[in-house]
Amino acid sequence: MIDSSENPEIVLTLPDGTTRTVKRDTLPREVVGSIGAGLLRAAIAVSVDGNVQDLVTPLRNGGSFRVLTERDADGSTQSPALDVLRHSAAHALATAVRRLRPDAKIGFGPAIEDGFYYDFEVADAFTPDDLASFEKEMRSVVAERFPFSREEVSRKEAEKRFVGDPLKLERLSELSDDEIISIYTDGPFIDLCRGPHVQDTGYLKHFKLLHVSAAYWRGDEKRQVLQRIYGTAWFRKEDLEAHLHRLEEAKKRDHRVLGQALDLFSTDQRVGPGLILWHPRGAIIRNEIETFEKELILRHGYDLVFTPHIVSEKLFEISGHLTNFREGMFGAIDVEGGSYRPKPMNCPGHICIYESKQRSYRDLPIRYAEFGTVYRYERSGVLHGMLRVRGFTQDDAHVFCTPSQVPGEIERLLDLVDEMLRVFGYPYTIELATKPENALGDDAVWSEAIETLAAVLKSRGQAYTMDEGGGAFYGPKLDFKLIDAIGRKWQGPTVQLDFNLPERFGLEYVGEDNARHRPFMLHRVLVGSMERFVGGLLEHFAGAFPVWLAPEQVRVLPITDVESDVAREITNRLMKERIRAHLDARSETLKYRVAEGARMKIPYMLVIGKREAQDGTVAVNVRGAGKEQKPLPMQVDDFIARVKDEIATRAVDLGIKKEGSREERGGRG
């Protein structure tokens, strides 16, 4: 790349390999226009050496030059071109709000995943009617095709422009003296902004305002509460409609609503925000997952351990958590003059177990696993059902090994993760997260560790993307993103390579040469947080869990009191076969009881009438089969055998289906 501060000309390399030499501060729109008038009309922004800027921000550095159009967003829900469109939509929203509510003071308006938001400080909270009015006014802003004009100004000039907007003045005061201050204008609206933006508001054809919520200024609960308006924007109408459909599906799958309806969990302000109370039905799901995982990891060579919930603060001083993770920890508890804290991580305790006696290279690798409950301070504004909590149980494990064993252990972990996720029917992607700003250790060691992880992935032909700066402070990691039934991504398993904690704790093993050596340490979780994983599963399956996870697997329904004794015998047989069954012999109509079982998403309901009682059969109602499907007659023994097989194999789909009935794949039940 040519440094434009030393050369009045810069060289741009186009995708076809040709070059353009232009003067420094040339506007990208001039370069794009020289390539073609049609391309200029289609241009959303440009990318210069991977840095995205709009067409009115001067070019100050050379390098690879690419024009971004809406084609760059084809088939994607997130792309640089979409980010530019959505950031511009946030400005159009602010333009509309200031027209209708001139008193609104403006905050920030960034693009976010699948959309955008803008923060406003107002005396009275926005209403749903306000939201509808703002969207209507946004369409007027779009129709007027206001150009997004950019201007670079001095600090003094910027202060004049935003004299009535204290939130902008606060942000302005934080800019360094050598930072370029830019202002964008679209029609009557002026904003302190770095950009980039589309050429004019007319590019914003397909958008929707979604909802409004309260948000603390700068995320600080001690600051004023703002009104945050969320929206989404897309290049194509069909993409907008598909996204809105996904949002509707997500509402139907909201784990907080389903968790209450299915009686799985609750929270209680007397217990405290972000602390989950598992009900008996929810505890069954959690226990089934833990039982399965324990069987799995024991087969993969792990040893189970347990460590205390409260730990001396001294341990976290050694580990570096007190320095690098203090804001995420709960406050200290004084015990006989010593400071203790609820543990935010399990790794220091596992290290102490490793250090409890001398280790030899013959002992390694050592694999410790624990379902350990940890506690992390999360601001109340970000708590969200089971997905963002303050107390949660991790299926945590740590592998201590020699440097030469690291690649093989990573291979084993990748196999373990794949086996685990296949049972739940989750496809997934992998991200390799690199060194963050607050990292411990030098760059050379980090680079070697990152390359080790990458090399294993490449050797397996495993696709992955890079998450620059997303690693833990003690080492790089692999993040597995689970893809649910409606295409959303969830944080799943994590594999972290750690060379810092062994150094900080002075871990050793005696090598084959009889000298002392430093082991490597691998951190891994499979489900991560049990709370978040179950909450995600609840939304993935829309509450219709596979039989092996279903809190109630079979409900037995006698049509009349005459069949109650037979129904009770069948229920007892099911329970003896370790099938979770419940007898519903209430006096309500069969139709009512079947409908209630459907609401509770019971996989199988067995109807027993006069004929079934005489023949020793059951009429099987299969969840999701539809009203047009008649119950399937089966011998009791055959039904029990089929259900036991589904449980034993941990099948994702319901195996007992009437021919032609609709299947329930991936939670679409």
Buried (B, 14 or more C-beta within 10 A) or exposed (E): EBEBEEEEEBBBBBEEEEEBEBEBEBBBBEBBBEBEEEEBEBBBBBBBEEEBBBBBBBBBBBBEBBBBBBEBBEEEBEBBBBBBBBBBBBBBBBBBBBBEBEEBBBBBBEBBEBBBBBBBBBEEEBEEEBBEBBBEBBBBBBEEBBBBBBBEBEEEEBBEBBEEBBBBBBBBEEEEEEEEBBBBBBBEBBBBBBBBBBBBBBBBBBBBBBEBBEBBBBEEEEEEEBBBBBBBBBBEEEBBEBBBEBBEBEEEBBBBBBBEEBEBBBBEEEEEEBBBEBBEBBEBBBEBBBEBBBEBBEEBEBEEBEBEEEBBBEBBEBBBBBEBBEEEBBEBEEEEEEBBBBBBBBBBBBBEBBEEEEBEBEBBBBBBBBBBBBBBBBBEBEBBBBBBBBBBBBBBBBBBBBEEBBBEBBEBBBEBBBEBBEBBBBEBBBBBBBBBEEBBBEEEBBEEBBEBBBEBBEEEEEEBEEBEEBBBBBBBBBBBBBBBBBEBBBBBBBBBBBBBBBBBBEBBBBEEEEEEBBBBBBBBBBBBBBBBBBBBBBBBBBBBBBBBBBBBBBBBBBBEEEBBEBBBBBBEBBBEEEBBBBBBBEEEEBEEBBEBBBEBBBBBBBBBBEEBBEEEBBBBBBBBBEEEBEBBBBEBEEBBEBBBEBBEEBBBBBBBBBEEBBEBEBBBB
